[in-house]
Amino acid sequence: MKAHHAYSLLKSAPLVASLMMGSVGTSALAAELGTITIATQLDLLTLNSSKNVTGWHRWVYRNIYDPLITLDENNEIKPALATSWERIADNTWRFKLREGIKFQNGEPFKAEAVKLWIDEGKKADSQARGSLALITEAKVVDDHTLDIVTDGPVAYFIDTIADRMSALPPAYYKQVGAQEFGLKPVGTGPYKFVSWRRGDRIVLESNPEYWGGAPKADGVVFWVVPDASARAAAVLNGEATLGTAIAPLEAPRFESSATARISASEGGNRPIWGGMMMNRPIFQDRRVREAVNLAVNRQAIVDRLLRGYGKPMGQLCATSMYCYDPAIGPMPYDPAKAKSLLQEAGVKDMSITLHAPQGPVAQANELTQIIAANLKQVGFNVSIRIDEASQFSAKLYDFDNKGKDVGDLFIYFYQGGPGSETTIRSLTNSKGNWNWQYYHDAQVDAYWDQAQKSFDQGPRQEALQKLSAKVRADVPWLFLYEPLSVWAVSNKIAWKARADDQIIIQDMGPAEK
């Protein structure tokens, strides 16, 4: 798996990428696939792609909108709306945009559409602002040329925006406003929005005018099925073509099935971790944070809860990421040492709240029960709180009140894989927009600055390794595991799990007969 594909391209500047995308699909193939129904674990918060870049939102977005640049199934950077790009200064990238493209409402695609996406994504109401924090401005050079200026050199910039940055139709957006657009979106992609029944389904239809060739399906339905067992059943009985986030314990149901199969990713793309609220007294002592890590038996979680579909973690970065350091192993399980550290720290009040969202963290109920039991064995008094995803997210982002409604130890995920260093930086940098646990360390900030500015892989890798070692030593996180993505797939289609966890209908085809 290639986690550093873009960096090898960045050794010299200016960088020019000028690969061209070929057309895909045929009208005959669209008839063969018919309607693709995807049973997903979560509904979306918005259909405005500039307002949220989490993975399950991008499952839908990637089929309505086209990205500026994209990743193929091998995690290689490829053109999309942009045909070429080059670094014209240390902090400026120039993109040449594809000509002759129209939005689904007939508006012409021009540079101002990408600028609008960036401007909207950087606003305070956008979840995407963390990913875009390193962008200072977007400048329209001409109708099909756009300059993006970053806050100093950003070596991983191209990886960061791949399959995230897109375009909005300026006239329609101005007419309806951001909120209405989030309910009735318009993109340049192969599928057009039809309807959204909240909590139930999003329906798309093929875009016959798609610039990239005929769409491979007549329609797409994203069907919200919160229960993992029900998602598995939906694929097994033919109600759904694809099922997301299948619980590993459901996998044996597919072993003898003639109608469906399991497809699992090779590496974890949504690492599960625990944030210890360092603005709370109990977690201001490093010994307590280390004790929490030593108390949890993550290998047992991988073996029993994940049925082997996962890898224990002991550092910030998953194995699919460029910043992963193979020299740093998983955190050990040592409850005896955990007890000793807690005794040494002299903690008097061992009561903590363990907090997790239902949906973004698969099997949240079972996972929190296991973690709570491990922590209780070393002396913690643990209460568990499970929230619906949107409620949990609102509490995390309540920076004005210092996350007062977030549990002392919260369990969450981040989107790993290529392009996710911006995410990790935002989670651990003192000024990060996603630094929900209030971890502040000047040396970590300095390592991030070094890594960000270095286009040379040697010094960059050295800075990232030092950063990983420092965070491991500080233990601001409960390092847990990277689950492999487990999907249920109908035998009617040819498709396998991608390394980046994306669902791109244009990747699909009919199964061989």
N, C-alpha and C positions, 0 to 999 in steps of 0.2 A: 504493500500500500504506500502510495506516495503522499507524504505530508508536507513536502517542501518543494513542490513543483515550481512555484513561482519564484522562489529565491534564486534558483539557478539561473533564471532569466534576468535577475536584477544585478548581476555582477558588473555589468557595464552600462553606462548611460550615455546618450539617451537609449532607452529600450524601445524597440518598435516591434509590435506584434501585428501581423497582417494576414492571419489565417482567415479563410472565408468559410462560412457555413454553407453546406449544400442543402438542397431542398430535401424534405423528408415526406414519406407517406404517399399513398395513392388513394383515389376516391374509392376504389374497390376494397382496399383494406379497411376504410372507415366502415363500410357496410358489414364487413366480417366481424369487427369488434363490437359494433352496436353501441350500447350504453355501458360504460364502466361505472360500477358502483363500489365506492370505497367506504368501508365501515371504520370510522375513526373514533378515538376515545374522547375527543374534545371538540366543542364548537369554537368558532372564532370569536374574538372580541371586536374585530373590524375587518372589512374587506378593502380598506385603504392600505395599500402595501407600504406607504411611507410612514405608517403609524405603528407598525409592529413587524419585527423580523424574526420572531421565534419560529422554530422548525415547523410546528404544526400549522401555523399560518401560511408559511411558504409552500406547504403542500398544495394549497389552493391557489395562492398567488402565482406560482410558477406556471400555471396553466391558463390564467387570465392575462397576465402580464408577461412580457419578455424582459429578462435582465439586461443590463448594459453589457456584461460579460458573464460567461457561464463556466461551469465545470462539467466535463464529460464523465462517463462511468469510471474512468481511471484517475479521476481527480486532476486532470490536465485542464489548464485554462484555455478556453475557446472564445471566439467572438460571438456576439449576439446582436444587440442593437448597435454596439460599437464594432467597427471592422478592424480598427487598429488603434494603438495607443503608444505613447512615448513619454519619457520623463524629460521635460525640457528645462527643468531647473531642479535643485535639490528638493524643493517643496511644491513642485507643480507638475501635474500630469496632463497631457493633451490627448483627447479622444476624438477620433474621426468617426462620425456616425453614419449608419446605413441610410441611403437615400431611397425615396420611393415608397416608404412605409406609411400606412395610415392606421390611426386608432380605429377601434371597432365602430365608432360613431362617425367615421369619415374624416375626422381632423387629421391633418398631416403631422407626422412625427418630425419634430425639430429639436435642436439643442435646448430650447427653453423648457421643453417637457422634462428633461433630465434635471435641469436646474431647479424646476419647481419641486420635483420629488425630493431633492436634497434639502431645499429650503424648508419644506414641510416636515421632513424627517428630523431636522435639527430643533424643531420647536419643543417647548416644554411639555406639551401634551403627547409627545411621541415616545413610545417604548424604544424606537429605533435610535434615539439620540445618543445612547451609549456607544453604539457601533459607529456613529458618525461624528463623535466628539473630536476626532483628529482632523476633520475637514473645517477649514476656516471660511472658504467661500467657493462658489462655482461661478465661472465667467463664461458667458456666451461669446464666442469669437465670431462665428457666423452660423447660418442655419444648421450646419452639420459638423460643427467643430465646437468642442467644449473643453475648457480648462478647469481642472479641479485643484485647488490650492490647499495644502495640508499645513498643519501647525508644526513646521519644521520637517525634516526628512522622515518618512515613514516607510521602512523597508518592506513591511508586509501589507501595504495598502491594496495592491491588486488582489491578493488573496482575500482580503477583508470584504471587498465589495462584490466579489463574484457571487452570483445568484442571489444577491440582496438588493443592490441598487437597480432601480427601474425608471419608469417614466410615467407622468400623469398628463392627461390631455388638458392644456391650460384653459381653453374656452369653456369646456364643460365643467371643469373644476371650479372656475370662477362663478359660473352660473348657479351651481347647486351648493357649493360650499363643502368644506372638509367632512362634516358630519354626514350629510346626505350622500356624498361620494362613497363614504364607508359602508353605505347600505346598497348602493347601486353603482358599482365600479365599472370603469371602461379602461381596457388596456389595449395592447397591440398583439396579444397572444393568440394561440390557436383555438381557445374556447371563450365564448361570450357568457356573461352573467345572465341568468334567467330569473332566479328567485332565491330567497333565503328565508326559511322558516326557522327562527331561532330555537336552538335546542334540539332541532330535528335534522334539517338537511339544507345543503346548498346545491343548487342545480345549475349546470352549465350546458351550453349547446355549442356545436362546432361552429367555427368561424370560416365560412367558405372563401373569404377573401384573405386568408392568412398568408403572409408574405413567404413563410418558410415551407410552403407546400400544404397539401390537403391534410387536415387533422386526421388522426388515426382512429378516432371514435366519433360516433354521431353525437354523443352527449356524455357528461360526467356528473355523477351524484356523489357528494361527500355527505355521508349518512352518519349522524352522531349516535353511537352505541356505546355508552359509558362502561358497560360491563365486559370485561375481557373474554369471559366464557361465551357471552352472547355474540361477540364479534367473531370468535372462532366458529360458532355454530352457523352464523350467517354465511360464511364462506363455504363451510362444509355442505350446507343444504342448497347452495346456489343463489341465495338472496344477494350476496355481495361477491364482487370479483377479487377484492383485496381487503385484508383486515390488518389494521395497524396495531402495534404495541400488544402483541399476543403474549399472554402470561406463559412463561416456560412450562408450567404445569399442564398447560393445554396441548403442548406439542405431541404427546403420545396419541392423541385422538386422530392425528393425521397419518400415522404410520401405515395404517391399512386402508386409507381412503383412496378411492379411484377418482374422486372429484376435485381434490385439493391437496396442497402440500405446504410445508414450512420452508421459508427462505430466511436465513439469518445472515447478518452482516459479519464481516471478518474482524472488525474492530468496533469498540464502543464509541458511539458518536454523541451520546447524551449522558456524560458522567453524572453520577449521583454523589452528592457531597453534603456535608452538614456545616452550616455557618454558626459559629459560637459568637453570640452578641458581646463584643468586647467593650461595650459601654455599660455592661452590667458587672457588678462587683465580683461575682463568682468566677467569671472567665478572664479577669484581668491578671490572674496568676498563671504563668505559662505551665506550671506543674499540673494545674487542674486540667488545662486543655490537653496536655499530653496524656494524662490519666484517662480522659474520655476516649482518646484514640486507642490506648492500650486495652481498654475494657471491651471494645467491640470486636467480635469475631467475624471479620468480613469474609474470610474464606468459607466459613460455614454458611453465610448468607448466599454466597455465589453457588455453593454446592447444593444447598437445600431449597432456598427460595427461587433462585434462578436456574436450577437444574443444570448448572455448568455453563449457561449462556452468559458469561461475564468474566471479568478480571478484577481482582482486588487492586486498590490504588493506594499510593503513598505519596503522591505529589500532585501539583496543580494540573498538569497536562496529561491528557489521555494518550494512548499509544499511537493514535492516528494524527497527532499534532507535531509540528516541527519543534516545539519547545519541550517535547518529551525527553527525559533524561533516563536512559536505560540503567544507569548506575544507581538510581534511587529505587529501592524495592518497595513493596507494599508495607504498610505499617504492621508491625508484629502484634499478635494477640498475647497479652501478658497481664492478666487480671491481678496477679500478685504484686507486680510492680506498680500497677495503677493504684492499688490500695495503699502501698507504701508512699507514693507521691502525694496522695490526698492527706495522709496522716502528717507528712512532712509540711504540707501547705497549711495545715491547721484550719481547714474549712469547717465552720460551725454550722452553717445552714446549707444542707446538701439538696435542697429542693429546686428542681428545674422543670420547665415546661418544654416538652418535645413537640414541635409544630411542623406539619407537612401539608401539602396540597393534594387533593384527590384528582388524579388525571395526569398532570405533568410528571409526578413521581409514581411510576407503576407499582401496584400492590402496596400503596402507602400504608394501609392499615396493618398488613402483615409485617412490613418492614419496621414501622415504628414500634410494634409490639416486641419484635426481636431486639431492637436497639435498647428499648426501655428495660427489658429483662437483663441484658448484659450490664447496663449501667447500675441497675439495682443490686446486682451481685457484688459490686465494689463499693456500695454505700450510698448511691444517689437515690433520692426520692423523686420519682419521675411521674409527671402527669402528661397525658397525650392530648393534643388538639389537632383535629383534621378539618381543614377548610376546603370549600369549593375553590376552584382555581382562581377565579377573578377576585374573590374576597382575599385570598392569600396574597395575590399580586398587589392589591391595593394597600395592604398592610406593609409589605416590603418597601413600597415606594413612598411611604409616609415619612420622608426625610425631615419635614418640618417638626415632627414630634419624635424624631430619633427612633422610629420603628417601635414605638411603645407597645403596640399590639402584636408584635412578632414574638414568638416564643423564645426562650433563652437559647435554645438550640433548634435551628430550623433545618429541615431537609429539603433540598431543591436539586435542580439539574442545571447544566449549562449546555449550550449547543457546541459540541466539540467538532473535530474534523478540520479540514482545511479552512483557513480564513478566520479561525476562532481566537487568534491571539488578542484581537481587540477586545473580545469578550472577557478573557482572563485578565487582561490589563484593567478593564473597567471594574472587575470584581476585587482586585487587590491593590490597585493604586490608591493612594490617599485621597485623590480627587475624583476617583472613578464614580460614574453615575450609577453603577450597580454594586458599590461597596456597602452592601446592606448590613454587614456585621461590624462595620466601623473599625476595620483593621488599618492602622496607620504605621508605616515604617519607612523612614527616610532612605535606608539602604535599598529596600525593595523598589522604591520610586526611582532611585538612581540607576538601578539595573535595568528597569523598564526603559528609561530614557536612552541608555546606551544601546539596548537592543533595537529600539525604534529607529535610531539614527544610522545604524550600521548596515550598509548594503553588502558588506563583506561577510561571508558566512562564518569565517573563523572567529573574529571578535564578537559577532552576534551570538553564535552558539555558546561562547564562553560566558557572556553576560546572562543568557537565559539559564545556563546550568547553575551559575552562582545564585540567581534569583530563586530557582527551584529549591536549592539547598537551604537558602535562608528561610523561605516559607515553610519548608519541612521542619526546620529547627524551631520556628515560632509557633507552629501548629495552630493557626487561627481557624483552620477547618477541621472537621471530622472527615478525614479522607475515607471514602467508602469504596465504591467500585464503578467500573464502566460496564454497564450492561450491553450485551450484543443486541441489536435490534432484531426482533423476531416478528416475522410477517406471515400471515396466512394468504396463500395465493391460489386462485382457481386454476385448475389444469386446462382451462380454455384459453389461457393467455401465456405467452412467453415473456417472462419478467423475472428478475432477481433483485434482491436487496442491494441498493447502492451504498457505497462507502460514506456518502454524505447524507444518507437518510432521506433523500428527496423522492417525491412521487412526480414523475414527468410522464404524462400519458403518451407523449411522442416516443418514449423509450419502449413502449409496449408493442406487441405484435400477436397474431394468432398463434396458438400452440401448433407445433408440427403434428401432422396426422400420420 
